Amino acid sequence: MESELNIEEELKKSTTVCEKIVDMINNKEETTNEVNILRDQLININKSFGERYGNKILRNDMDFLLPNFLKTHQIIAELCKNLQLTENLGNNLLYCGLLDECRPYRMLIFVLLLNETANLKNDADLGYCLFREAYLMTDNIYGQLQNTTYSFVLKDYLTRLETSLPNIKTNKLTSEEAMFYNNLSNKIKVFRGMCDAEKQSKEYGISWTLDKKYAQNYVFYKKNKVIGNVGWIAEMEIDKNDIFAVWGADGREKEIVINPKKCKNVTFTNVSNPNTLSFVIEH
């Protein structure tokens, strides 16, 4: 009973500190020294109750800090440093904060957890589960990764997972995902809608589809914050065995996940606007 009372008091203290940090950041009133003092207070509160209650306080802190991730990521990193992550805790941290406010940062949160926690980088099973969750429940991954402060190359991480988990397509897919994968032909044609910046970078995203019209929906997808009026539909053939995975919630469209290292002989159809296609094929 005493512990329960103590945790409630510490939650109140933690909430007050987080509110001060967010208020100072948003009003541009913070100084480095003041923020460091508040950060240290949060860390001490989290550590004082150990694993049993500390994770509850951490989730409470993250609810306040995540909506301001680009300004608070250093504090979040300190709170997560050497944290022993489980799938349940990892998912809880990915889903902290209000959905609309934190959805744009989920891949950045995953990369932070990958680099700061004690075990995620060396646990391929856990990494796969949390990476899949972060990937499916966020937007504009290409844009997010431009803002990470860590060394993270998406295609290299997929290669690490493929090496550590050679049976992803037989052991890791849901029943719906497995059914979709098993029904694919040995060689398939896939499509991806992308902005001009992604095409020029040649660092293609990993989500592809069998449906060209569906791919077109993502050329100028609002949440991807596309700049300019030129976009592209990428097209290629790939062997079924070269697919990394098939992902998608039950009853929803399935995404064919492909490591960019496997993308070869890609052609592009220029899309000048969401309603008009100019069929200029590039190799």
CYANA upper distance limits for C-alpha pairs under 8 A (distance plus 0.5 A):
  1 MET  CA      5 LEU  CA      6.82
  2 GLU  CA      6 ASN  CA      6.62
  3 SER  CA      7 ILE  CA      6.57
  4 GLU  CA      8 GLU  CA      6.87
  5 LEU  CA      9 GLU  CA      6.90
  6 ASN  CA     10 GLU  CA      6.68
  7 ILE  CA     11 LEU  CA      6.50
  7 ILE  CA     49 PHE  CA      8.35
  7 ILE  CA     53 TYR  CA      7.54
  8 GLU  CA     12 LYS  CA      6.83
  9 GLU  CA     13 LYS  CA      6.87
 10 GLU  CA     14 SER  CA      6.45
 10 GLU  CA     45 ILE  CA      7.26
 10 GLU  CA     57 ILE  CA      8.26
 11 LEU  CA     15 THR  CA      6.49
 11 LEU  CA     57 ILE  CA      6.49
 11 LEU  CA     60 ASN  CA      7.83
 12 LYS  CA     16 THR  CA      6.72
 13 LYS  CA     17 VAL  CA      6.83
 14 SER  CA     18 CYS  CA      6.70
 14 SER  CA     42 LEU  CA      6.70
 14 SER  CA     45 ILE  CA      7.44
 14 SER  CA     57 ILE  CA      7.77
 14 SER  CA     60 ASN  CA      8.37
 14 SER  CA     61 ASP  CA      7.21
 15 THR  CA     19 GLU  CA      6.59
 15 THR  CA     60 ASN  CA      7.74
 15 THR  CA     61 ASP  CA      7.11
 15 THR  CA     64 PHE  CA      8.32
 16 THR  CA     20 LYS  CA      6.78
 17 VAL  CA     21 ILE  CA      6.82
 17 VAL  CA     38 LEU  CA      6.80
 17 VAL  CA     41 GLN  CA      8.12
 17 VAL  CA     42 LEU  CA      7.56
 18 CYS  CA     22 VAL  CA      6.69
 18 CYS  CA     42 LEU  CA      8.38
 18 CYS  CA     61 ASP  CA      6.88
 18 CYS  CA     64 PHE  CA      6.74
 18 CYS  CA     65 LEU  CA      7.43
 19 GLU  CA     23 ASP  CA      6.46
 19 GLU  CA     64 PHE  CA      7.56
 20 LYS  CA     24 MET  CA      6.52
 21 ILE  CA     25 ILE  CA      6.63
 21 ILE  CA     30 GLU  CA      8.41
 21 ILE  CA     35 VAL  CA      7.18
 21 ILE  CA     38 LEU  CA      7.57
 22 VAL  CA     26 ASN  CA      6.53
 22 VAL  CA     64 PHE  CA      7.98
 22 VAL  CA     65 LEU  CA      7.51
 22 VAL  CA     68 ASN  CA      7.96
 23 ASP  CA     27 ASN  CA      6.52
 24 MET  CA     28 LYS  CA      6.28
 24 MET  CA     29 GLU  CA      5.45
 24 MET  CA     30 GLU  CA      5.50
 25 ILE  CA     29 GLU  CA      6.95
 25 ILE  CA     30 GLU  CA      6.41
 25 ILE  CA     71 LYS  CA      7.79
 30 GLU  CA     34 GLU  CA      7.00
 30 GLU  CA     35 VAL  CA      6.98
 31 THR  CA     35 VAL  CA      6.77
 32 THR  CA     36 ASN  CA      6.58
 33 ASN  CA     37 ILE  CA      6.77
 34 GLU  CA     38 LEU  CA      6.88
 35 VAL  CA     39 ARG  CA      6.48
 36 ASN  CA     40 ASP  CA      6.60
 37 ILE  CA     41 GLN  CA      6.85
 38 LEU  CA     42 LEU  CA      6.89
 39 ARG  CA     43 ILE  CA      6.81
 39 ARG  CA     75 ILE  CA      6.63
 40 ASP  CA     44 ASN  CA      6.64
 41 GLN  CA     45 ILE  CA      6.72
 42 LEU  CA     46 ASN  CA      6.71
 42 LEU  CA     79 LEU  CA      8.13
 43 ILE  CA     47 LYS  CA      6.66
 43 ILE  CA     78 GLU  CA      7.85
 43 ILE  CA     79 LEU  CA      6.34
 44 ASN  CA     48 SER  CA      6.41
 45 ILE  CA     49 PHE  CA      7.70
 45 ILE  CA     54 GLY  CA      8.28
 45 ILE  CA     57 ILE  CA      8.35
 46 ASN  CA     50 GLY  CA      7.68
 46 ASN  CA     54 GLY  CA      5.29
 46 ASN  CA     55 ASN  CA      7.91
 46 ASN  CA     57 ILE  CA      6.57
 46 ASN  CA     58 LEU  CA      6.80
 46 ASN  CA     79 LEU  CA      8.11
 47 LYS  CA     51 GLU  CA      8.49
 47 LYS  CA     54 GLY  CA      6.68
 48 SER  CA     54 GLY  CA      7.80
 49 PHE  CA     53 TYR  CA      5.91
 49 PHE  CA     54 GLY  CA      5.58
 50 GLY  CA     54 GLY  CA      5.58
 50 GLY  CA     55 ASN  CA      8.48
 51 GLU  CA     55 ASN  CA      6.48
 52 ARG  CA     56 LYS  CA      8.28
 53 TYR  CA     57 ILE  CA      7.07
 54 GLY  CA     58 LEU  CA      6.59
 55 ASN  CA     59 ARG  CA      6.64
 55 ASN  CA     89 LEU  CA      8.27
 56 LYS  CA     60 ASN  CA      6.82
 57 ILE  CA     61 ASP  CA      6.70
 58 LEU  CA     62 MET  CA      6.62
 58 LEU  CA     79 LEU  CA      7.83
 59 ARG  CA     63 ASP  CA      6.79
 59 ARG  CA     92 ASN  CA      7.75
 59 ARG  CA     93 LEU  CA      6.80
 59 ARG  CA     96 CYS  CA      7.07
 60 ASN  CA     64 PHE  CA      7.61
 61 ASP  CA     65 LEU  CA      6.75
 62 MET  CA     66 LEU  CA      5.95
 62 MET  CA     76 ILE  CA      7.90
 62 MET  CA     93 LEU  CA      7.61
 62 MET  CA     96 CYS  CA      6.43
 62 MET  CA     97 GLY  CA      7.31
 63 ASP  CA     67 PRO  CA      8.05
 63 ASP  CA     96 CYS  CA      5.43
 63 ASP  CA     97 GLY  CA      4.52
 63 ASP  CA     98 LEU  CA      7.98
 64 PHE  CA     68 ASN  CA      8.45
 64 PHE  CA     97 GLY  CA      7.08
 65 LEU  CA     69 PHE  CA      6.82
 65 LEU  CA     72 THR  CA      6.62
 65 LEU  CA     76 ILE  CA      7.84
 66 LEU  CA     72 THR  CA      7.82
 66 LEU  CA     73 HIS  CA      8.39
 66 LEU  CA     96 CYS  CA      7.60
 66 LEU  CA     97 GLY  CA      6.75
 66 LEU  CA    102 CYS  CA      6.67
 66 LEU  CA    105 TYR  CA      8.38
 67 PRO  CA     97 GLY  CA      7.00
 67 PRO  CA     98 LEU  CA      8.12
 67 PRO  CA    101 GLU  CA      5.72
 67 PRO  CA    102 CYS  CA      5.71
 68 ASN  CA     72 THR  CA      6.42
 69 PHE  CA     73 HIS  CA      5.63
 69 PHE  CA    105 TYR  CA      7.53
 72 THR  CA     76 ILE  CA      6.81
 73 HIS  CA     77 ALA  CA      6.47
 74 GLN  CA     78 GLU  CA      6.92
 75 ILE  CA     79 LEU  CA      6.86
 76 ILE  CA     80 CYS  CA      6.71
 77 ALA  CA     81 LYS  CA      6.44
 77 ALA  CA    112 LEU  CA      7.15
 77 ALA  CA    113 LEU  CA      8.31
 77 ALA  CA    116 GLU  CA      6.80
 78 GLU  CA    116 GLU  CA      8.50
 80 CYS  CA    113 LEU  CA      7.50
 80 CYS  CA    116 GLU  CA      6.55
 80 CYS  CA    117 THR  CA      6.40
 81 LYS  CA    116 GLU  CA      5.19
 81 LYS  CA    117 THR  CA      5.75
 81 LYS  CA    118 ALA  CA      7.68
 82 ASN  CA    116 GLU  CA      6.58
 82 ASN  CA    117 THR  CA      4.95
 82 ASN  CA    118 ALA  CA      4.67
 82 ASN  CA    119 ASN  CA      8.34
 83 LEU  CA    116 GLU  CA      8.01
 83 LEU  CA    117 THR  CA      5.14
 83 LEU  CA    118 ALA  CA      5.90
 83 LEU  CA    119 ASN  CA      8.34
 84 GLN  CA    117 THR  CA      6.75
 84 GLN  CA    118 ALA  CA      5.91
 84 GLN  CA    119 ASN  CA      6.64
 85 LEU  CA     89 LEU  CA      6.71
 85 LEU  CA     90 GLY  CA      6.59
 85 LEU  CA    117 THR  CA      7.14
 85 LEU  CA    118 ALA  CA      7.76
 85 LEU  CA    119 ASN  CA      7.02
 85 LEU  CA    120 LEU  CA      7.20
 86 THR  CA     90 GLY  CA      6.35
 86 THR  CA    126 LEU  CA      7.93
 87 GLU  CA     91 ASN  CA      6.58
 87 GLU  CA    126 LEU  CA      6.74
 87 GLU  CA    129 CYS  CA      7.89
 87 GLU  CA    130 LEU  CA      7.54
 88 ASN  CA     92 ASN  CA      6.68
 89 LEU  CA     93 LEU  CA      6.69
 90 GLY  CA     94 LEU  CA      6.74
 90 GLY  CA    130 LEU  CA      7.25
 91 ASN  CA     95 TYR  CA      6.70
 91 ASN  CA    130 LEU  CA      7.23
 91 ASN  CA    133 GLU  CA      8.13
 92 ASN  CA     96 CYS  CA      6.66
 94 LEU  CA    106 ARG  CA      6.58
 94 LEU  CA    109 ILE  CA      7.18
 94 LEU  CA    110 PHE  CA      7.76
 94 LEU  CA    134 ALA  CA      7.44
 95 TYR  CA     99 LEU  CA      7.78
 95 TYR  CA    102 CYS  CA      8.13
 96 CYS  CA    102 CYS  CA      7.95
 97 GLY  CA    101 GLU  CA      7.49
 97 GLY  CA    102 CYS  CA      6.51
 98 LEU  CA    102 CYS  CA      6.58
 99 LEU  CA    103 ARG  CA      6.16
100 ASP  CA    104 PRO  CA      8.16
102 CYS  CA    106 ARG  CA      7.23
103 ARG  CA    137 MET  CA      7.19
103 ARG  CA    138 THR  CA      5.52
103 ARG  CA    139 ASP  CA      7.59
104 PRO  CA    138 THR  CA      6.22
104 PRO  CA    139 ASP  CA      6.34
104 PRO  CA    140 ASN  CA      7.76
104 PRO  CA    144 GLN  CA      8.11
105 TYR  CA    109 ILE  CA      6.63
105 TYR  CA    138 THR  CA      7.65
105 TYR  CA    144 GLN  CA      7.42
106 ARG  CA    110 PHE  CA      6.71
106 ARG  CA    134 ALA  CA      5.86
106 ARG  CA    135 TYR  CA      8.06
106 ARG  CA    137 MET  CA      7.77
106 ARG  CA    138 THR  CA      6.31
107 MET  CA    111 VAL  CA      6.78
107 MET  CA    131 PHE  CA      8.28
107 MET  CA    134 ALA  CA      6.03
107 MET  CA    135 TYR  CA      6.93
107 MET  CA    138 THR  CA      7.48
107 MET  CA    141 ILE  CA      7.08
107 MET  CA    144 GLN  CA      7.43
107 MET  CA    145 LEU  CA      8.12
108 LEU  CA    112 LEU  CA      6.69
108 LEU  CA    144 GLN  CA      6.88
108 LEU  CA    145 LEU  CA      7.32
108 LEU  CA    147 ASN  CA      8.44
108 LEU  CA    148 THR  CA      6.79
109 ILE  CA    113 LEU  CA      6.70
110 PHE  CA    114 LEU  CA      6.55
110 PHE  CA    130 LEU  CA      7.76
110 PHE  CA    131 PHE  CA      7.22
110 PHE  CA    134 ALA  CA      7.14
111 VAL  CA    115 ASN  CA      6.85
111 VAL  CA    148 THR  CA      8.24
111 VAL  CA    150 TYR  CA      7.96
111 VAL  CA    152 PHE  CA      7.79
112 LEU  CA    116 GLU  CA      6.48
112 LEU  CA    150 TYR  CA      8.05
113 LEU  CA    117 THR  CA      5.91
113 LEU  CA    120 LEU  CA      7.60
114 LEU  CA    120 LEU  CA      5.81
114 LEU  CA    121 LYS  CA      5.76
114 LEU  CA    127 GLY  CA      8.29
115 ASN  CA    120 LEU  CA      8.24
115 ASN  CA    121 LYS  CA      7.20
115 ASN  CA    150 TYR  CA      8.08
117 THR  CA    121 LYS  CA      8.35
119 ASN  CA    123 ASP  CA      6.66
120 LEU  CA    124 ALA  CA      8.02
120 LEU  CA    126 LEU  CA      7.11
120 LEU  CA    127 GLY  CA      6.48
121 LYS  CA    127 GLY  CA      7.59
123 ASP  CA    127 GLY  CA      6.47
124 ALA  CA    128 TYR  CA      6.46
124 ALA  CA    161 LEU  CA      6.52
124 ALA  CA    164 SER  CA      6.84
124 ALA  CA    165 LEU  CA      7.53
125 ASP  CA    129 CYS  CA      6.92
125 ASP  CA    165 LEU  CA      8.03
126 LEU  CA    130 LEU  CA      6.70
127 GLY  CA    131 PHE  CA      6.27
127 GLY  CA    161 LEU  CA      8.46
128 TYR  CA    132 ARG  CA      6.49
128 TYR  CA    161 LEU  CA      7.49
129 CYS  CA    133 GLU  CA      6.82
130 LEU  CA    134 ALA  CA      6.57
131 PHE  CA    135 TYR  CA      6.44
132 ARG  CA    136 LEU  CA      6.64
132 ARG  CA    247 TRP  CA      8.18
133 GLU  CA    137 MET  CA      6.63
134 ALA  CA    138 THR  CA      6.78
135 TYR  CA    139 ASP  CA      8.41
135 TYR  CA    141 ILE  CA      8.22
136 LEU  CA    247 TRP  CA      8.28
136 LEU  CA    248 GLY  CA      7.75
139 ASP  CA    223 LYS  CA      6.79
139 ASP  CA    224 ASN  CA      6.94
140 ASN  CA    144 GLN  CA      6.70
140 ASN  CA    223 LYS  CA      6.93
140 ASN  CA    224 ASN  CA      4.90
140 ASN  CA    225 LYS  CA      7.96
141 ILE  CA    145 LEU  CA      6.62
141 ILE  CA    205 GLY  CA      8.49
142 TYR  CA    146 GLN  CA      7.30
142 TYR  CA    198 GLU  CA      8.22
142 TYR  CA    205 GLY  CA      7.34
143 GLY  CA    147 ASN  CA      7.71
143 GLY  CA    224 ASN  CA      7.75
144 GLN  CA    148 THR  CA      7.43
145 LEU  CA    152 PHE  CA      8.43
148 THR  CA    152 PHE  CA      8.36
152 PHE  CA    156 ASP  CA      8.49
152 PHE  CA    157 TYR  CA      8.06
153 VAL  CA    157 TYR  CA      6.84
154 LEU  CA    158 LEU  CA      6.86
155 LYS  CA    159 THR  CA      6.77
155 LYS  CA    259 ASN  CA      6.12
155 LYS  CA    260 PRO  CA      6.36
155 LYS  CA    261 LYS  CA      7.06
156 ASP  CA    160 ARG  CA      6.82
157 TYR  CA    161 LEU  CA      6.84
158 LEU  CA    162 GLU  CA      6.60
158 LEU  CA    244 PHE  CA      8.34
158 LEU  CA    259 ASN  CA      6.85
159 THR  CA    163 THR  CA      6.63
159 THR  CA    259 ASN  CA      7.92
160 ARG  CA    164 SER  CA      6.66
161 LEU  CA    165 LEU  CA      6.15
161 LEU  CA    166 PRO  CA      8.49
162 GLU  CA    166 PRO  CA      5.90
162 GLU  CA    168 ILE  CA      7.89
162 GLU  CA    244 PHE  CA      7.83
167 ASN  CA    171 ASN  CA      6.30
167 ASN  CA    172 LYS  CA      8.02
168 ILE  CA    172 LYS  CA      5.41
168 ILE  CA    173 LEU  CA      7.48
168 ILE  CA    244 PHE  CA      8.13
168 ILE  CA    245 ALA  CA      7.42
169 LYS  CA    173 LEU  CA      6.47
169 LYS  CA    178 ALA  CA      7.57
169 LYS  CA    181 TYR  CA      8.39
169 LYS  CA    244 PHE  CA      8.04
169 LYS  CA    245 ALA  CA      6.46
169 LYS  CA    246 VAL  CA      8.36
170 THR  CA    178 ALA  CA      7.83
173 LEU  CA    177 GLU  CA      5.96
173 LEU  CA    178 ALA  CA      5.95
173 LEU  CA    245 ALA  CA      7.95
173 LEU  CA    246 VAL  CA      7.64
173 LEU  CA    247 TRP  CA      7.98
174 THR  CA    178 ALA  CA      6.47
175 SER  CA    179 MET  CA      6.63
176 GLU  CA    180 PHE  CA      6.73
176 GLU  CA    250 ASP  CA      6.90
177 GLU  CA    181 TYR  CA      6.68
177 GLU  CA    246 VAL  CA      6.16
177 GLU  CA    247 TRP  CA      6.62
177 GLU  CA    248 GLY  CA      7.38
177 GLU  CA    254 LYS  CA      7.71
178 ALA  CA    182 ASN  CA      6.47
178 ALA  CA    246 VAL  CA      8.02
179 MET  CA    183 ASN  CA      6.72
180 PHE  CA    184 LEU  CA      7.21
180 PHE  CA    246 VAL  CA      8.10
180 PHE  CA    254 LYS  CA      8.28
181 TYR  CA    246 VAL  CA      6.99
184 LEU  CA    188 ILE  CA      7.77
184 LEU  CA    240 LYS  CA      7.60
185 SER  CA    240 LYS  CA      7.37
186 ASN  CA    239 ASP  CA      6.34
186 ASN  CA    240 LYS  CA      5.48
186 ASN  CA    241 ASN  CA      8.02
187 LYS  CA    237 GLU  CA      7.25
187 LYS  CA    238 ILE  CA      6.18
187 LYS  CA    239 ASP  CA      4.94
187 LYS  CA    240 LYS  CA      6.03
188 ILE  CA    210 LEU  CA      8.37
188 ILE  CA    237 GLU  CA      6.03
188 ILE  CA    238 ILE  CA      6.13
188 ILE  CA    239 ASP  CA      6.95
188 ILE  CA    240 LYS  CA      7.24
189 LYS  CA    210 LEU  CA      6.97
189 LYS  CA    235 GLU  CA      7.57
189 LYS  CA    236 MET  CA      6.18
189 LYS  CA    237 GLU  CA      4.87
189 LYS  CA    238 ILE  CA      7.00
190 VAL  CA    208 TRP  CA      6.51
190 VAL  CA    209 THR  CA      5.85
190 VAL  CA    210 LEU  CA      5.31
190 VAL  CA    211 ASP  CA      7.81
190 VAL  CA    212 LYS  CA      8.26
190 VAL  CA    235 GLU  CA      6.26
190 VAL  CA    236 MET  CA      6.18
190 VAL  CA    237 GLU  CA      6.78
190 VAL  CA    238 ILE  CA      8.03
191 PHE  CA    208 TRP  CA      5.94
191 PHE  CA    209 THR  CA      5.75
191 PHE  CA    210 LEU  CA      6.64
191 PHE  CA    211 ASP  CA      7.19
191 PHE  CA    212 LYS  CA      6.14
191 PHE  CA    215 ALA  CA      6.52
191 PHE  CA    233 ILE  CA      7.09
191 PHE  CA    234 ALA  CA      5.93
191 PHE  CA    235 GLU  CA      5.08
191 PHE  CA    236 MET  CA      7.29
192 ARG  CA    207 SER  CA      7.51
192 ARG  CA    208 TRP  CA      5.46
192 ARG  CA    209 THR  CA      6.94
192 ARG  CA    212 LYS  CA      8.11
192 ARG  CA    215 ALA  CA      5.60
192 ARG  CA    216 GLN  CA      8.13
192 ARG  CA    218 TYR  CA      8.36
192 ARG  CA    233 ILE  CA      6.06
192 ARG  CA    234 ALA  CA      5.52
192 ARG  CA    235 GLU  CA      7.16
193 GLY  CA    215 ALA  CA      5.21
193 GLY  CA    216 GLN  CA      5.85
193 GLY  CA    217 ASN  CA      7.64
193 GLY  CA    218 TYR  CA      5.54
193 GLY  CA    219 VAL  CA      4.95
193 GLY  CA    231 GLY  CA      8.14
193 GLY  CA    232 TRP  CA      6.40
193 GLY  CA    233 ILE  CA      5.01
193 GLY  CA    234 ALA  CA      6.76
194 MET  CA    198 GLU  CA      6.75
194 MET  CA    199 LYS  CA      7.30
194 MET  CA    218 TYR  CA      7.08
194 MET  CA    219 VAL  CA      5.25
194 MET  CA    220 PHE  CA      8.16
194 MET  CA    231 GLY  CA      6.54
194 MET  CA    232 TRP  CA      5.88
194 MET  CA    233 ILE  CA      6.77
194 MET  CA    234 ALA  CA      7.87
195 CYS  CA    199 LYS  CA      7.06
195 CYS  CA    219 VAL  CA      6.23
195 CYS  CA    220 PHE  CA      7.44
195 CYS  CA    226 VAL  CA      6.79
195 CYS  CA    227 ILE  CA      8.26
195 CYS  CA    230 VAL  CA      7.47
195 CYS  CA    231 GLY  CA      5.06
195 CYS  CA    232 TRP  CA      6.65
196 ASP  CA    200 GLN  CA      6.64
196 ASP  CA    228 GLY  CA      8.46
196 ASP  CA    230 VAL  CA      6.52
196 ASP  CA    231 GLY  CA      5.57
196 ASP  CA    232 TRP  CA      7.10
197 ALA  CA    201 SER  CA      6.61
198 GLU  CA    202 LYS  CA      6.80
198 GLU  CA    203 GLU  CA      6.80
198 GLU  CA    204 TYR  CA      6.65
198 GLU  CA    205 GLY  CA      8.47
199 LYS  CA    203 GLU  CA      7.84
199 LYS  CA    204 TYR  CA      7.42
199 LYS  CA    232 TRP  CA      7.97
203 GLU  CA    260 PRO  CA      7.68
204 TYR  CA    260 PRO  CA      6.50
205 GLY  CA    260 PRO  CA      7.46
206 ILE  CA    256 ILE  CA      8.44
206 ILE  CA    257 VAL  CA      5.76
206 ILE  CA    258 ILE  CA      5.50
206 ILE  CA    259 ASN  CA      6.34
206 ILE  CA    260 PRO  CA      6.77
207 SER  CA    255 GLU  CA      6.30
207 SER  CA    256 ILE  CA      6.22
207 SER  CA    257 VAL  CA      5.35
207 SER  CA    258 ILE  CA      7.02
208 TRP  CA    215 ALA  CA      8.07
208 TRP  CA    255 GLU  CA      6.39
208 TRP  CA    256 ILE  CA      5.45
208 TRP  CA    257 VAL  CA      6.70
208 TRP  CA    258 ILE  CA      7.64
209 THR  CA    214 TYR  CA      7.83
209 THR  CA    215 ALA  CA      7.02
209 THR  CA    254 LYS  CA      8.11
209 THR  CA    255 GLU  CA      6.28
209 THR  CA    256 ILE  CA      6.22
210 LEU  CA    256 ILE  CA      8.49
211 ASP  CA    215 ALA  CA      6.86
212 LYS  CA    216 GLN  CA      6.83
212 LYS  CA    233 ILE  CA      8.22
213 LYS  CA    217 ASN  CA      7.40
214 TYR  CA    218 TYR  CA      8.07
215 ALA  CA    219 VAL  CA      7.64
215 ALA  CA    233 ILE  CA      7.36
216 GLN  CA    233 ILE  CA      7.00
216 GLN  CA    274 PRO  CA      8.19
217 ASN  CA    221 TYR  CA      6.93
217 ASN  CA    274 PRO  CA      8.30
219 VAL  CA    231 GLY  CA      6.12
219 VAL  CA    232 TRP  CA      6.84
219 VAL  CA    233 ILE  CA      7.55
219 VAL  CA    271 VAL  CA      8.27
219 VAL  CA    274 PRO  CA      8.12
220 PHE  CA    224 ASN  CA      8.04
220 PHE  CA    226 VAL  CA      6.49
220 PHE  CA    231 GLY  CA      7.51
220 PHE  CA    273 ASN  CA      8.36
220 PHE  CA    274 PRO  CA      7.22
221 TYR  CA    225 LYS  CA      7.74
221 TYR  CA    226 VAL  CA      7.52
222 LYS  CA    226 VAL  CA      7.32
229 ASN  CA    272 SER  CA      6.49
229 ASN  CA    273 ASN  CA      6.57
230 VAL  CA    270 ASN  CA      7.70
230 VAL  CA    271 VAL  CA      6.53
230 VAL  CA    272 SER  CA      5.44
230 VAL  CA    273 ASN  CA      7.30
231 GLY  CA    270 ASN  CA      6.56
231 GLY  CA    271 VAL  CA      5.47
231 GLY  CA    272 SER  CA      6.84
231 GLY  CA    273 ASN  CA      8.02
232 TRP  CA    268 PHE  CA      6.53
232 TRP  CA    269 THR  CA      5.98
232 TRP  CA    270 ASN  CA      5.22
232 TRP  CA    271 VAL  CA      5.79
233 ILE  CA    268 PHE  CA      6.00
233 ILE  CA    269 THR  CA      5.59
233 ILE  CA    270 ASN  CA      7.16
233 ILE  CA    271 VAL  CA      7.66
234 ALA  CA    266 VAL  CA      6.89
234 ALA  CA    267 THR  CA      6.22
234 ALA  CA    268 PHE  CA      5.05
234 ALA  CA    269 THR  CA      7.06
235 GLU  CA    266 VAL  CA      6.08
235 GLU  CA    267 THR  CA      5.77
235 GLU  CA    268 PHE  CA      6.71
236 MET  CA    263 CYS  CA      8.04
236 MET  CA    264 LYS  CA      7.61
236 MET  CA    265 ASN  CA      6.82
236 MET  CA    266 VAL  CA      5.35
236 MET  CA    267 THR  CA      6.95
237 GLU  CA    265 ASN  CA      8.37
238 ILE  CA    242 ASP  CA      7.28
238 ILE  CA    243 ILE  CA      8.23
238 ILE  CA    263 CYS  CA      8.28
239 ASP  CA    243 ILE  CA      7.72
242 ASP  CA    258 ILE  CA      7.92
242 ASP  CA    262 LYS  CA      7.37
243 ILE  CA    256 ILE  CA      7.59
243 ILE  CA    257 VAL  CA      6.80
243 ILE  CA    258 ILE  CA      5.64
243 ILE  CA    259 ASN  CA      7.91
244 PHE  CA    256 ILE  CA      8.36
244 PHE  CA    257 VAL  CA      5.99
244 PHE  CA    258 ILE  CA      5.65
244 PHE  CA    259 ASN  CA      6.80
245 ALA  CA    256 ILE  CA      6.85
245 ALA  CA    257 VAL  CA      5.66
245 ALA  CA    258 ILE  CA      7.65
246 VAL  CA    254 LYS  CA      6.94
246 VAL  CA    255 GLU  CA      6.16
246 VAL  CA    256 ILE  CA      5.26
246 VAL  CA    257 VAL  CA      6.22
247 TRP  CA    254 LYS  CA      6.05
247 TRP  CA    255 GLU  CA      5.70
247 TRP  CA    256 ILE  CA      7.13
247 TRP  CA    257 VAL  CA      7.56
248 GLY  CA    252 ARG  CA      6.59
248 GLY  CA    253 GLU  CA      6.70
248 GLY  CA    254 LYS  CA      5.07
248 GLY  CA    255 GLU  CA      6.58
249 ALA  CA    253 GLU  CA      8.15
249 ALA  CA    254 LYS  CA      8.06
258 ILE  CA    262 LYS  CA      7.39
258 ILE  CA    263 CYS  CA      8.18
259 ASN  CA    263 CYS  CA      7.77
265 ASN  CA    283 HIS  CA      7.53
266 VAL  CA    283 HIS  CA      6.97
267 THR  CA    281 ILE  CA      6.93
267 THR  CA    282 GLU  CA      5.89
267 THR  CA    283 HIS  CA      5.34
268 PHE  CA    280 VAL  CA      8.12
268 PHE  CA    281 ILE  CA      5.98
268 PHE  CA    282 GLU  CA      5.68
268 PHE  CA    283 HIS  CA      7.40
269 THR  CA    277 LEU  CA      8.38
269 THR  CA    278 SER  CA      7.83
269 THR  CA    279 PHE  CA      6.17
269 THR  CA    280 VAL  CA      6.05
269 THR  CA    281 ILE  CA      5.67
269 THR  CA    282 GLU  CA      7.50
270 ASN  CA    277 LEU  CA      7.22
270 ASN  CA    278 SER  CA      6.33
270 ASN  CA    279 PHE  CA      6.73
270 ASN  CA    280 VAL  CA      6.20
270 ASN  CA    281 ILE  CA      7.72
271 VAL  CA    276 THR  CA      7.19
271 VAL  CA    277 LEU  CA      5.43
271 VAL  CA    278 SER  CA      6.53
271 VAL  CA    279 PHE  CA      8.41
272 SER  CA    276 THR  CA      6.79
272 SER  CA    277 LEU  CA      6.78
272 SER  CA    278 SER  CA      7.26
273 ASN  CA    277 LEU  CA      7.72
